[in-house]
Amino acid sequence: MKPDDLERLVTLEMPFGKYKGRVIADLPGNYLTWFAREGFPAGEIGRLLALMHEIDHNGLKALLNPLRKRP
């Protein structure tokens, strides 16, 4: 994990698929689990999806709240 990965989770949008345009941190757990079962894509997006899956699976999503931009 790189130091800025957690911030990327709350700012980077999903570039494809059913949830295209949704911030990675807001992807549903069952979608992340599907990737874990079927295989994460190559590159940065796959690495971040795998990280988000671990965070979601371990019930740690609240750790990302302070990183979210405020309106």
Secondary structure by P-SEA (a helix, b strand, c coil): cccaaaaaaaccccccccccccccccccaaaaaaaaaacccccaaaaaaaaaaaaaaaccccccccccccc
